[in-house]
Amino acid sequence: MKNINKILALGLLATFFLSSCGGDGGDKTTSEEVKVVETKEIDPMQDKGIGPITSVDISGKIDDALASEGSILFETKCTACHKMDKRKIGPAMTGVTKRRTPEWIMNMIMNPDEMVKENQLAKQLLMEYMSPMANQSLTESETRAILEFFRQNDI
Amino acid sequence: MKKNILIIGIIGISVLFVSWWGNSNKGALNSSTAEKVYVAPGEHDEYYAFLSGGFSGQLAVHGLPSGRLFKVIPVFSQDAEKAYGYNEETKPMLNTSYGFIPWGDAHHPDISQTNGELDGRWCFINENNTPRIARIDLTTFETAEIIELPNSAGNHSSPYVTDNTEYVVAGTRFAVPVPQRDMPINEYKGNFKGVLSFVGVDQDSGEMDLSFQIMMPGFDYDKAHPGRGKSHGWMFFSTYNVEESHTLLEVNASQRDKDFIAAVNWKKAEEYIKAGKFSTMKTKYAHNVYDEHTQMATTTMESEVRILDPSELPGLVYFLPMPKSPHGCDVDPSGEYIVGSGKLSANVTIHSFTKMIDAIENKKFDGEAYGIPIINFEDALAGVVKQPGLGPLHTEFDNKGNAYTTFFISSEVVKWKLGTWEVLDKKPTYYSPGHLMIPGGNSQKPFGKYMVVLNKITKDRYLPTGPEVCHSAQLYDISGDKMELLSDFPTIGEPHYAAAIPAEIIKNKSKKIYNLEDNHHPHVTKSEKDVKVVRNGNEVHIYMTSIRSHFAPDNIEGVKVGDKVYFHVTNLEQDYDVPHGIAMIGANTSELLIMPGQTETFIWEPKGEGVWPFYCTDFCSALHQEMQGYVRVSPRNSNIKLSWSLDDE
């Protein structure tokens, strides 16, 4: 009986030791945590996000003038954290209009604080990138211009 | 059954006992007092209170009724926490005609007014040691301007705004030779002068301008109060040392039974200025303005001032006799009563503005001093509050016709009635109060709910912290017939005076960020693609940006020993409460604390070869610890080219 107790104690100790010294598992732990939170599957192309934007009309063809205005705004307000073709602080922006609704994109720009707290897709991004999306205090028309720039880029 | 009844009975008695015990332990009175100062977590205070930081040179922003400290606004002293007076942008704010002065002695905050009511545009505060007045912008809660007062020494009776913020004033506490010159001290009498400065305020920009000075006899000008309502257009200054003594003033300036309150008709002064009845004196004083547009302060050295001589200009100044070295000089909200507190007196003496005007019109004078008429004491006297305490200092007013006077020697506040002069209530203070403050209590519209008493001596009121202890403010509820002490709270420096305003008037105007588009700093970098490092001889200028959570660039090479390296850092964030800091190992300045949309600059002069780190000092995100970078420093004769990068790009 005594022996069994000893073995048990050793076993516990070993588990503790192994888990506390498992140094390089940082990335793994993060991705595991992400999985835990993924409770239900959502279709990103149905999710409009949370914020001031409830619908965006993108039926017309690309407005080049608006897109070039958006390009300038993107350069000054966004490039500290985002590149088009490569992950920087946040995700690469190329293809964003293929994986997110226009409403979600605009709400993420205009209302990031609430989005990363309440919207599941945004929450997952925060967990992946660990740096919160910065609120750059852009107006609705500025944000719409940036969306047009993304649309033009994704043709 | 009997058993059950017994048990129920015991439970009942226990419940009664517990509830009685609970109540008596709390104390009904204590709980209501605590509730009056309790501001629940996340809720806001009712009032902003601006407490002078005294010999710290700064201005503290507290909330009332909680007493919580929100911010220390750097004004007259360098502040390494916020880089005020250390960074290149704000260094000029501390320039004076004596050169750069890193410290000042702040005294009396006063909030701007319109029609005699607090309007919350600006808060002014005076500096006593190197005579200056500062203007704090109440949208940014930052010092926007500092003007120096030439010919003045010990700027104590200041700033005290008029009904429409036409002027802030500055009376000299110490008489001096004007202009300054080498002369024997014991020839003071008749030769030294006391100058009263009137500083105009531009109603749109708030910018101050030294409009004129009145060359008065060499008395000590101690406190001031603008006329209100019916007495608008007048300014009242208390004086002591009309004996014109130059030594052991403690004895020699207390010889005469009465000193004066100088009543200055500044509307008359404006007429004389318009009529050209002034002389122009060559002088030197600094005028420092912080431009929010360029985010830079600049100093202009001014060289002239207009002087009015009251002995030659009838109707400009009159003297009202006031017993026993008056200190406080306070005008009630109606503008009728001028309350003088002889600090060596047991009484409070009140003059009537109406009677004063009548005495002037009917020439009821009792001689003159240096050509200035002395009004007959009895002919201006409205009344006396008889022996309410010892050593009266300052008086503020509520909105119900009552006055509140501090008594330094007997350590109490006395509430008395204007007009009947009867004492209504007395409460002890802990200990030895100087000023007191009722929000709006020096204006036409006081908010008579709270009173803050600013004590000079603290002793045993808080946990001891060695020989030096904090200064102590005390909050009283004055809404009822009797004053009620609610709480003690500690303050910075020595809070000579304070000003408070209902939070609704200013809180929604408080800026959250600086718009990057409006940033016209000469060294701004508005996008990461524009970052650069430029060499100009041995000067190296780093145009850097910060955003959560990296600097761009974060690797810099090609700097050499002997270089003077300027870090011009722009915070690209446009979100509320996301400042970034930056500190460089071995830099002999301070950190920078840069608000969103702002650009600030510090200088680093590397003394040794090596690779030297810098980092963000203000915790900005989960990856704040990663917000760091390196500068490579090579020998003086090195050929390493200047280069910079972020993520090796």
Chai-1 contact restraints between the chains, C-beta under 6 A:
chainA,res_idxA,chainB,res_idxB,connection_type,confidence,min_distance_angstrom,max_distance_angstrom,comment,restraint_id
A,E75,B,S527,contact,1.0,0.0,6.0,A-B,restraint_1
A,T76,B,K526,contact,1.0,0.0,6.0,A-B,restraint_2
A,T76,B,S527,contact,1.0,0.0,6.0,A-B,restraint_3
A,T79,B,E528,contact,1.0,0.0,6.0,A-B,restraint_4
A,A80,B,E528,contact,1.0,0.0,6.0,A-B,restraint_5
A,A80,B,I547,contact,1.0,0.0,6.0,A-B,restraint_6
A,A80,B,L572,contact,1.0,0.0,6.0,A-B,restraint_7
A,M130,B,A622,contact,1.0,0.0,6.0,A-B,restraint_8
A,S131,B,R548,contact,1.0,0.0,6.0,A-B,restraint_9
A,S131,B,S621,contact,1.0,0.0,6.0,A-B,restraint_10
A,S131,B,L623,contact,1.0,0.0,6.0,A-B,restraint_11
A,A134,B,R548,contact,1.0,0.0,6.0,A-B,restraint_12
A,A134,B,E573,contact,1.0,0.0,6.0,A-B,restraint_13
A,A134,B,D575,contact,1.0,0.0,6.0,A-B,restraint_14
A,N135,B,D575,contact,1.0,0.0,6.0,A-B,restraint_15
A,Q136,B,Q574,contact,1.0,0.0,6.0,A-B,restraint_16
A,S137,B,Q574,contact,1.0,0.0,6.0,A-B,restraint_17
